């Protein structure tokens, strides 16, 4: 969806330079077509299995992105009252919402029950008790999030499936917990869920985790529990480097397909990054070039407050000039924030990075804007959605007044 044509970088049919000039920089740009394609790939991979794709709103919770997915019939995986508010505002169907997370507050749980969400993914016994207490007079669907003790082999900050992690309930205790849940009057423990980590380029650990859960489902059924659905979580990675390739969605589903069909459960999935990650770019303008005895810096107008992934996870993002150029140099691309950790690339061979020129940081549709902040009192960037040959600003750039909203001296 992003490609060069006549030396200019396009998103679908729109010249990104036009967007940068009208909407200003830094600016996030998303391709609607790319998001739709990835959603449909999931839908297609599950074919005849009864399934609901619950897009993980945390990856990108911009209303226009949520709305686009809601229109396709997507469900949503949420982790806070704020995400629930956004999804409902974007037109999401509450009956297709699952609520995950280790620290749901009573207020969030009540809001979700009142909104009529599909179910809660419960992460502890204490949480089961709280939901049971708040669900009085109703039967609230819950899935126990089981921690299958499978190593996701990804960055340690986004790996969640080992017993050393705060997530889920140890698989060895699951039968005991289901027995306990069955005695709670206001719950219906009819689901089971798992999520072992994010940015997995190898689908084998996801398949292994799903098999462990399927085996557990058999044991639970033998003990008399009526399980109806299974939530496989999210976690499928995307290619951030040119030498990487994005795992195909069907490669994760296909080895499990027959087992899942035989299990007779409705399937849920919670993909975030694999739906929106590759669909976004961050446009930024080169403010200065600067030499030191050991480095050549390209200082751009976007910073770690706009995109924290390189600083937080040491993650790699390709950087492309909006106009192709033969002028290549090895540089560090850095932002204006007062931290050495404020970088987008180090010792990178980069073309076309003259003062004043425009660059695009690639594959930032997931966990890009969603993790942005006002650090250094920088207003957050604008966001643009491209659809074919149309584009529109779907979030205005913040103003200085926005920065101090709600503050008192
Ligand atoms: N379900 C649950 C319960 C999750 O915790 C997550 C992500 C997902 C689904 C969606 O995972 P995905 O399909 O997007 O991998 N900020 C980090 C990623 C944090 C992921 C947190 N949980 C990053 O920028 O890489």
Boltz pocket constraint, residues with backbone or C-beta under 6 A from the ligand:
constraints:
  - pocket:
      binder: B
      contacts: [[A, 56], [A, 59], [A, 77], [A, 100], [A, 101], [A, 158], [A, 195], [A, 197], [A, 198], [A, 199], [A, 233], [A, 234], [A, 235], [A, 236], [A, 270], [A, 271], [A, 272], [A, 273], [A, 274], [A, 309], [A, 313], [A, 366], [A, 367], [A, 371]]
      max_distance: 6.0
